[in-house]
Amino acid sequence: MSQQDKELIFTIEAAALEDMLDDSTHQVEFSKFCLKYYLNAESEDINKLTLLCENFSVNQKLHEFASKTLNNNPIDEETRMVVLNDADMFIMETLVLTKIALQSDLKKFANISIEEN
């Protein structure tokens, strides 16, 4: 096996994934509420609607990812650590960073502060 063929293995606390699952569930509902409000108000602020749609989407993907990871990956019973391969870790990091950037953009450009769960 060459150096390039080796797969990296990562771990994350199951509690951290459970927190992500809870928070993303809350954020999906919050985004749906805001989208319904702005769409019913016939808002012309496309930037605000776009950011809310993106926030909904990234939180839904994070919810699906955390749920899938908790259900399908091995969890060490003693440490409650979940094993991730490098591809899954990259996806999780990307989703979390995207979520953080969107929350900042929502506050900065749309004057919407995301509620904490």
N, C-alpha and C positions, 0 to 999 in steps of 0.2 A: 504494500500500500504506500503510495507516494504521499508526500507532505500535503499536497493539494486535496487528496481524497479523504483526509481526516475530518470528521465532523466534530464540532465543538459542542459541549454539553454545558447547560446552564441550570441553575436552580433558582427558584423564587418561593417565598413563603406562601403557603396555601391561603393564609389570612390576607395577604396582600391581594391575591387574585379575588378572594371573596369581597374585599373592600371595593375593588375595581368593578366587580359585578353589581354590587349594591349601588355604587355611585353612578355607573353608566345607566342603570335602570331608572334612577331618579332623573338623570339628565335627559334621557329620551322623553320621559313624560313632560319635563319642563320645556323642552324644545317643541314638542307637539302642542302644548298649551300656547306658547308664544306664537308659533306659526298659525294656529287657528285664529288667534286674536288679530294678528297683522293681516292675514288673508281676508278675514271677515270685515276688517276696517278698510279694505281695498287700498292698502298702503302702496304708494308708488316708490317706496324706498327699496329698490332692487338689491342694493348692497346688504341691507339688514336682512331681507328674506333669504338671500344667498348664504349669508353667514349662519343663519338659523338652520337652514337645510343642511349645510355642511356639519354643523354641530350635532344635529340629529343623526346624520349618517355616521360620523366617526364614533359617536357614543353607541349606536346600534352595533357597529362592527366590533367595538371593544367589548360590549356585552356578549356577543356571539363568541368572540375569541376567548374571553375569560371562562365562559360556561363550557365551551368545548375543551379547553385546557384542563379545567378541574375534573371533567368527566372522563377524559380519554388519556390523561398522562399519569404515570406512576407518582404516588405520593408516599414519601417515607413516613411510616407511622410514628416513629419516635420524634422526628424533627418537624414534621408536617411541611416538608419542602417538596415542591413539585419540580420534576425534571423536564427541561425544555431543550429541544435541539436548537442549533444556531438560526435556522430559518424562522422558527416560531418566536425566538427571542427578538429577532430583527423586526418581525411583524408587530409584536407587542410594543417595542420601543417606538416604532414609527407611529402607531396609533396613539400612544400616550403623548408624544411630542406634538402631534397634530392637534390633539385635544387641547393641550396647553396653549398652543399658538392661536387656535380658534377662540378660546376664552378671552385671551388678550385682545384679539381683533374685535370681538363682540363688545367688549367694554370700551375700547378706544374709538372704534368707528361707528358703532351702532348704539352706544350708551345703554347696553344691556349687561348687567352683572349676573353672572351665573350663580345661582343659589348653591350653597354647599349642602350636601346631604346631611 
